[in-house]
Amino acid sequence: MEPELQKHRKTLVIISAMTFAQNVRIGNSIGVNAMLDVYWRLSPFEASAEP
């Protein structure tokens, strides 16, 4: 492989890794929010917790 192409490939790998990490972070926060939502719905404290 040419050194120029090698350099370009490394950049692409870094970009895709960063994108993947971002997606995982977003996915985790969505999952946590969904779990909390379900927890609050099932929780007997829901009625007293809401104003």
Protein Blocks (a to p, Z undefined) as FASTA:
>chain_A
ZZklmmmmmmmmmmmmmmmmmmmmmmmmmmmmmmmmmmmmmpmklmmmpZZ
